Amino acid sequence: MGRERAEIFFRCPACSRRLAADPPAAGSLAECPNCRSSLQIPHQSTVLNPALLRRLQALCLAVAAGAVLFALGWALARSDSDPAVPVTANFGSAVQPHTETSTPVDSERAPSSSPSPPSASAPPLVAEEIQRELAEARRTAETARLRYEDLANWILVNLRGRLLLRERHLPRLRFAAVADDYSVHPDLADFLAVNPRERELLDDLLKYGRASILSIQQQVLIATQPAPNEVSIYIPPFEKAGAELREDLYSGFRTVLGPARFERLLAVSEEELARAYDFFGSAARTIQFHLIPGESPRDSPHLLIRDAWTIPKSESRRVTEVTEEAARKIPARYAPFAAWLPHTLVPYVEH
């Protein structure tokens, strides 16, 4: 006879192991297969039917998890860490030990000389035990519901409307690290799925980093004025101070984003981040401002701005990047250097 036919469910009073027995064995003496203690089989169940308990958990988990996590919820609901162990009643003969896979004895196999139950009345159903089982099932279901809800929300936030991306493809992605005002770039914030509080903290870090870089540059720069309408500003490398600042920023990013998203930030934006922060002092820079008069008295003068970087790529290799632009006003990004401009160029600073 299979375990599924056991109808009386109870616990051993000595070891609290969940046990099961066939109804014909009610009231008889038996031996606990777990601790070998003698016990009396009750006339009715004093704990919930494990199959019913599993179905209750499965129903709660299925409702909480929804269609997205149905398979996972079903697998968890079907697991049973405390199965009912069949026991065999002793009808006057020597008590035989039984393992957890023992099969309950049918009434047809019981000797005809079996003693009558010691008590004519069946023991009452233990309400406290039933309530404990129900409370345990509710706690399990609620814990799983909260976990599944968090996971489902993460999936909706991170995967809705997006293609799945393998880790090996991350280095090929490129996102701008900062916006023009040195707040976190919206595309990067969306990729990292930052919440409003995280975005606020990142903005503070990025703006602090920019202010620190400018402060260091203004302490080390050298300004020369070859002509009344021309100035050259040279910013030498400052590797040590720049490395310390980078470490401070990275530590802050890691704290705000956590290790996983911090690694993703570096994978998709580290090069852009270094460029936004002037290569953290590893490159030399020369900025030249030259006011060029118009070709005729009617023509307004214009500015020629030459910005040159010497960027180390290895111990034996340097790369020079030069940009030149003509403008009527000095762009706002050069405003931090206005104090070193000659008075003839100050009116051309864009505010």
C-alpha positions as CSV (number, residue, x, y, z in Angstrom):
1,M,0.0,0.0,0.0
2,G,1.5,3.4,-1.0
3,R,2.0,6.3,1.3
4,E,-0.7,8.4,-0.4
5,R,-3.4,6.2,1.4
6,A,-2.2,7.2,4.9
7,E,-5.0,9.2,6.5
8,I,-4.0,9.9,10.1
9,F,-1.2,12.5,10.5
10,F,0.5,13.2,13.8
11,R,3.8,14.0,15.4
12,C,5.9,11.8,17.6
13,P,5.7,13.3,21.2
14,A,9.4,12.5,21.7
15,C,11.1,13.8,18.6
16,S,8.3,15.9,16.9
17,R,8.8,14.0,13.6
18,R,5.7,14.1,11.4
19,L,4.3,10.6,11.1
20,A,1.4,8.9,9.2
21,A,-0.7,5.8,9.7
22,D,-3.6,4.0,8.2
23,P,-7.0,4.4,9.9
24,P,-7.3,0.8,11.1
25,A,-4.2,1.3,13.3
26,A,-5.9,4.1,15.3
27,G,-5.4,3.7,19.0
28,S,-2.7,1.0,18.7
29,L,0.8,1.2,20.0
30,A,3.6,1.7,17.6
31,E,7.3,2.6,17.4
32,C,8.5,5.9,16.0
33,P,10.8,5.1,13.0
34,N,12.9,8.1,13.8
35,C,13.7,7.9,17.5
36,R,12.3,4.4,18.3
37,S,10.1,5.8,21.1
38,S,6.8,4.0,21.9
39,L,3.7,6.0,21.0
40,Q,0.0,5.6,20.5
41,I,-1.5,6.3,17.2
42,P,-4.4,8.9,17.6
43,H,-7.8,8.3,16.2
44,Q,-7.7,11.3,13.9
45,S,-5.1,13.7,12.5
46,T,-3.4,16.2,14.8
47,V,-1.4,17.9,12.1
48,L,-2.3,19.0,8.6
49,N,-2.3,16.5,5.8
50,P,1.1,17.2,4.1
51,A,-0.5,17.0,0.6
52,L,-3.0,19.6,1.6
53,L,-0.2,21.8,3.1
54,R,1.7,21.5,-0.1
55,R,-1.3,22.5,-2.2
56,L,-2.0,25.5,0.0
57,Q,1.6,26.7,-0.4
58,A,1.5,26.1,-4.1
59,L,-1.6,28.1,-4.4
60,C,-0.2,31.1,-2.4
61,L,3.0,31.0,-4.3
62,A,1.4,30.7,-7.7
63,V,-0.8,33.8,-7.0
64,A,2.2,35.8,-5.7
65,A,4.6,34.9,-8.4
66,G,2.3,35.2,-11.4
67,A,2.8,33.9,-14.9
68,V,6.4,35.2,-15.2
69,L,7.7,33.0,-12.3
70,F,5.2,30.2,-12.5
71,A,7.7,27.4,-13.1
72,L,9.9,28.5,-10.2
73,G,7.0,28.9,-7.8
74,W,5.6,25.5,-8.7
75,A,9.0,23.8,-8.1
76,L,9.3,25.4,-4.7
77,A,5.8,24.7,-3.7
78,R,6.2,21.0,-4.5
79,S,9.3,20.6,-2.3
80,D,8.6,19.2,1.1
81,S,11.3,19.3,3.7
82,D,9.4,17.4,6.4
83,P,7.6,14.4,4.7
84,A,5.2,12.2,6.7
85,V,6.7,8.9,7.6
86,P,4.4,5.8,7.7
87,V,4.4,3.8,10.9
88,T,3.1,0.3,11.6
89,A,0.9,-0.4,14.5
90,N,1.8,-3.2,16.9
91,F,-1.1,-5.5,17.5
92,G,0.3,-7.5,20.4
93,S,3.3,-9.0,18.6
94,A,6.9,-7.9,18.9
95,V,7.4,-4.3,17.7
96,Q,9.3,-4.4,14.4
97,P,11.5,-1.4,13.5
98,H,10.5,0.5,10.4
99,T,12.3,3.0,8.2
100,E,10.9,6.1,6.6
101,T,9.9,4.1,3.6
102,S,7.9,1.6,5.7
103,T,4.4,0.8,4.4
104,P,1.4,1.1,6.8
105,V,-0.1,-2.2,7.8
106,D,-3.6,-3.0,6.4
107,S,-6.3,-4.1,8.7
108,E,-6.4,-7.4,6.7
109,R,-2.8,-8.2,7.8
110,A,-3.5,-7.4,11.5
111,P,-3.7,-10.5,13.8
112,S,-7.2,-11.2,15.1
113,S,-6.0,-11.2,18.7
114,S,-5.1,-7.5,18.6
115,P,-6.0,-5.7,21.9
116,S,-8.6,-3.1,22.0
117,P,-7.6,0.5,22.2
118,P,-6.7,1.7,25.7
119,S,-9.2,4.5,25.4
120,A,-12.6,4.3,23.9
121,S,-12.7,7.9,23.0
122,A,-10.5,9.3,20.2
123,P,-8.0,12.0,21.3
124,P,-9.2,15.5,20.4
125,L,-7.7,17.4,17.3
126,V,-4.8,19.6,18.5
127,A,-6.0,23.0,17.3
128,E,-2.7,24.7,18.3
129,E,-0.7,22.4,16.1
130,I,-3.1,23.0,13.1
131,Q,-2.8,26.8,13.7
132,R,0.9,26.5,13.8
133,E,1.0,24.6,10.5
134,L,-1.2,27.2,8.9
135,A,0.8,30.1,10.2
136,E,4.0,28.5,9.0
137,A,2.5,28.0,5.5
138,R,1.4,31.7,5.4
139,R,4.9,32.9,6.5
140,T,6.5,30.7,3.8
141,A,4.1,32.0,1.2
142,E,4.6,35.7,2.2
143,T,8.4,35.4,2.2
144,A,8.3,33.8,-1.3
145,R,5.8,36.4,-2.5
146,L,8.0,39.3,-1.5
147,R,11.1,37.7,-3.1
148,Y,9.2,37.0,-6.3
149,E,7.7,40.5,-6.4
150,D,11.2,42.0,-6.1
151,L,12.5,39.8,-8.8
152,A,9.5,40.4,-11.1
153,N,9.9,44.2,-10.6
154,W,13.6,44.0,-11.5
155,I,12.8,42.0,-14.6
156,L,10.2,44.5,-15.7
157,V,12.5,47.5,-15.1
158,N,15.6,46.0,-16.7
159,L,14.2,43.8,-19.5
160,R,11.0,45.4,-20.7
161,G,11.5,46.7,-24.2
162,R,15.2,45.7,-24.3
163,L,17.3,43.1,-26.0
164,L,19.1,40.6,-23.7
165,L,22.8,41.5,-23.6
166,R,25.6,39.0,-22.9
167,E,28.4,40.0,-20.6
168,R,31.0,39.6,-23.3
169,H,29.3,42.4,-25.4
170,L,29.5,45.0,-22.6
171,P,33.0,46.3,-23.5
172,R,31.7,47.1,-27.0
173,L,29.0,49.5,-25.6
174,R,29.8,53.1,-25.0
175,F,27.8,55.6,-23.0
176,A,28.6,59.2,-22.2
177,A,29.4,59.4,-18.5
178,V,28.3,63.0,-17.8
179,A,26.0,65.6,-19.3
180,D,27.1,69.2,-20.1
181,D,26.4,70.3,-16.5
182,Y,28.4,67.3,-15.1
183,S,25.3,65.4,-13.9
184,V,25.0,61.7,-14.7
185,H,24.2,61.3,-18.4
186,P,20.5,60.2,-18.8
187,D,21.5,57.3,-21.1
188,L,23.9,55.9,-18.6
189,A,21.5,56.4,-15.7
190,D,18.9,54.5,-17.7
191,F,21.3,51.7,-18.5
192,L,22.3,51.3,-14.9
193,A,18.6,51.6,-13.7
194,V,19.4,54.1,-11.0
195,N,16.6,55.3,-8.8
196,P,16.1,59.0,-8.0
197,R,18.1,58.9,-4.8
198,E,21.0,57.1,-6.5
199,R,20.9,59.6,-9.3
200,E,21.1,62.5,-6.8
201,L,24.2,61.0,-5.1
202,L,25.9,60.3,-8.4
203,D,25.3,63.9,-9.5
204,D,26.9,65.1,-6.3
205,L,29.9,62.9,-6.9
206,L,30.4,63.9,-10.5
207,K,30.2,67.6,-9.7
208,Y,32.5,67.3,-6.8
209,G,35.0,65.5,-9.1
210,R,34.8,68.3,-11.7
211,A,35.3,71.0,-9.1
212,S,38.3,69.1,-7.7
213,I,39.9,68.8,-11.2
214,L,39.5,72.5,-11.9
215,S,40.9,73.4,-8.5
216,I,44.0,71.3,-9.1
217,Q,44.5,72.6,-12.6
218,Q,44.3,76.3,-11.5
219,Q,47.0,75.6,-8.9
220,V,49.5,74.1,-11.4
221,L,48.8,75.9,-14.7
222,I,51.2,78.3,-16.3
223,A,49.8,81.2,-18.3
224,T,51.8,83.2,-20.8
225,Q,50.8,86.2,-23.0
226,P,52.8,86.3,-26.3
227,A,50.8,89.3,-27.5
228,P,48.1,91.7,-26.2
229,N,45.3,89.7,-27.8
230,E,46.7,86.3,-27.2
231,V,47.2,84.0,-24.2
232,S,48.5,80.4,-23.8
233,I,47.6,78.3,-20.8
234,Y,49.7,75.2,-20.2
235,I,48.4,72.6,-17.7
236,P,51.1,70.0,-16.8
237,P,50.3,66.4,-15.7
238,F,49.4,65.9,-12.1
239,E,49.3,62.1,-11.9
240,K,49.4,61.7,-8.1
241,A,46.6,64.1,-7.3
242,G,44.5,62.9,-10.2
243,A,44.9,59.2,-9.2
244,E,43.8,60.0,-5.7
245,L,40.7,61.9,-7.0
246,R,39.9,59.0,-9.3
247,E,40.1,56.5,-6.4
248,D,37.7,58.8,-4.4
249,L,35.2,58.9,-7.2
250,Y,35.3,55.2,-7.9
251,S,34.9,54.4,-4.2
252,G,31.8,56.7,-4.2
253,F,30.4,55.1,-7.4
254,R,30.9,51.6,-5.9
255,T,29.1,52.6,-2.7
256,V,26.1,54.1,-4.5
257,L,25.7,51.4,-7.3
258,G,27.0,48.3,-5.6
259,P,29.8,46.1,-7.1
260,A,27.8,44.7,-10.0
261,R,26.5,48.0,-11.5
262,F,29.9,49.7,-10.7
263,E,31.6,47.1,-12.9
264,R,29.1,47.8,-15.6
265,L,29.7,51.5,-15.3
266,L,33.4,51.0,-15.9
267,A,32.7,48.6,-18.8
268,V,30.6,51.0,-20.8
269,S,31.8,54.5,-19.6
270,E,35.3,54.4,-18.1
271,E,37.1,55.9,-21.2
272,E,34.4,58.6,-21.5
273,L,34.6,59.2,-17.7
274,A,38.4,59.7,-17.9
275,R,38.1,62.1,-20.8
276,A,35.4,64.1,-19.0
277,Y,37.8,64.5,-16.1
278,D,40.7,65.5,-18.2
279,F,42.3,62.0,-18.0
280,F,42.6,62.4,-14.2
281,G,45.8,64.4,-14.6
282,S,47.8,61.9,-16.7
283,A,47.7,64.2,-19.9
284,A,49.3,67.5,-20.6
285,R,47.1,70.3,-22.0
286,T,47.7,73.6,-23.8
287,I,44.9,76.0,-24.5
288,Q,45.5,79.0,-26.7
289,F,43.1,81.9,-27.2
290,H,43.8,84.4,-30.0
291,L,41.6,87.3,-30.9
292,I,41.8,87.8,-34.7
293,P,40.6,91.1,-36.1
294,G,38.2,91.3,-39.0
295,E,39.4,91.6,-42.6
296,S,37.8,95.0,-42.8
297,P,36.8,97.6,-40.3
298,R,33.2,96.5,-40.7
299,D,34.0,92.9,-39.8
300,S,33.9,92.0,-36.1
301,P,36.9,90.2,-34.7
302,H,36.6,86.5,-33.9
303,L,38.4,84.2,-31.5
304,L,40.6,81.2,-32.5
305,I,40.7,78.6,-29.8
306,R,43.3,75.9,-30.0
307,D,43.0,73.1,-27.5
308,A,45.8,70.4,-27.5
309,W,46.2,67.3,-25.4
310,T,49.2,65.0,-25.1
311,I,47.8,61.7,-23.9
312,P,50.0,58.8,-22.7
313,K,49.0,55.5,-24.1
314,S,52.0,53.5,-22.9
315,E,55.5,54.1,-21.5
316,S,56.8,54.7,-25.0
317,R,53.8,56.1,-26.8
318,R,52.0,59.4,-26.7
319,V,49.0,60.6,-28.7
320,T,48.4,64.3,-29.4
321,E,44.8,65.4,-30.0
322,V,44.2,69.0,-31.2
323,T,40.9,70.8,-31.8
324,E,40.6,74.3,-33.3
325,E,37.4,76.4,-33.4
326,A,36.5,79.9,-34.4
327,A,33.9,81.6,-32.2
328,R,32.5,85.0,-31.4
329,K,32.4,84.1,-27.7
330,I,34.7,82.0,-25.6
331,P,32.5,78.9,-24.7
332,A,31.3,78.4,-21.1
333,R,33.5,75.3,-20.7
334,Y,36.6,77.6,-20.8
335,A,35.1,80.1,-18.2
336,P,37.2,78.6,-15.3
337,F,40.3,80.0,-17.0
338,A,38.9,83.5,-17.4
339,A,41.1,84.9,-14.6
340,W,44.2,84.3,-16.8
341,L,42.8,86.0,-19.9
342,P,44.0,89.5,-20.8
343,H,41.5,92.2,-20.3
344,T,41.1,92.4,-24.1
345,L,39.6,88.9,-24.1
346,V,37.5,89.0,-21.0
347,P,34.5,90.6,-22.8
348,Y,34.4,87.6,-25.1
349,V,33.8,85.1,-22.3
350,E,30.4,83.4,-22.7
351,H,28.4,83.6,-19.4
